């Protein structure tokens, strides 16, 4: 058993709780480095996020800090996007392209955060 994953999970929990990041920004790159394939890294990240999201939603919800309407609308669109990506795109993306695409998305998101109006 890889007990090193417990403190890594602790860091993921802290990052997620403070900045709303985790799965895509922290967990997937770590799991790729850990040696998982792109598909296993993404799927394992989603499984991990079930725990992170449930816990975070509870604590932020108790504090009254959740915009439920915005979250619901994003969720509806996300469900369709996930279905389309997993069904039609993911089977055709190789490891190398995925790594470049993923890095590009991270850079784009970083630019949006830095250059927010």
N, C-alpha and C positions, 0 to 999 in steps of 0.2 A: 504494500500500500504506500502511496506517495504522500506522506504526511506534510511535505512542503506545500502542498496545495491548500492546506488550511490557512497558513498565514497569507498566502496569495489571495485566497478568498476574503480574508479580513481586509486587505488593502482594497480589493474590488468593492467591498461593502462601503468602505469609507469614501472612495471616489464617487460611487454611485449616489450615496446619500448627500454628499456635498455639492456635486455638480450635475447629477442626472446622467452620468456616463457609466459605462461598464461593459456591456456586451460587445458592442462594436468597437469601441475605442480601446478598451483595456483587455478584455477576455480573449477575443479572437486573435489579436497579435501575439499574446502570450501563448495561446494554444498552438498557433503555427510554429512559434519558436520551440515549444515543448515537443513538437514532432507530429502533431495531428495533421491529417489532410485538410484541405479547405472545407470540404463538406462536413467532416467530423468536428472541426473547430467551430464552424457556424452553428451546427446543430447542438453541440455541447454547450456553447455559449447561451443558446436559447433555453436549454434545460436549467442552467445555472440562474438565468434571469428570472425564472419562475419564482425562485426563492427571494431573490433580491427585490423584484417588483412587488411581490405580496407584502414583504416586510416594509419596504419604503412607502408603499401606498397606505398601509395601515398608519404608520407614524405621521406622515404628512397629512393624511385625512383627518386624524384626530386633532391635529393642530389647525384644521380648516384651511389648508393651503392648496387644496386641489381645485383646479378649474375643471369641474366635471363635464361641462358642455363641450369645451374645447377638446378635452381628452377623448370624449366619446366620438366626436366628429373625426378626429385624427385616427382613432381606432377603426372606424368603419372603412376609411380609405386604406388603412394599413392591412386589414384583412384581405382586401382585394389585391393589393400589391404583393403581399406574401404569396398568395395563391399563384399569381401570374409568374412571379420570379422562380418559385420552387418548381412549378410545373413546366414552364417553357424556357426559362433562361439557364438556371443552375446546371441542368444536365449537359449543357453545351459549353460551359466555361472551364478552361483548363487552369491548372495551378498557377502557372506563370502570369497569365492574363489577370487572374483573380488578385494576385499580390499587387500588381501595378494598379489595377482598378481600385482596390481597397485603399492603397496608399493615396491615390488621387482624391478619393472621397474624404479621407481624413484631412488632407491639406485644404480642400475646399471648405470643409466645416470649420477648420481653424481660421481661415480667412474670413468667413462670415462672422465668427465670434469677435475677431479682432477689429474688423471694419464695420461693426454694427452702427447704424445711424444714431 
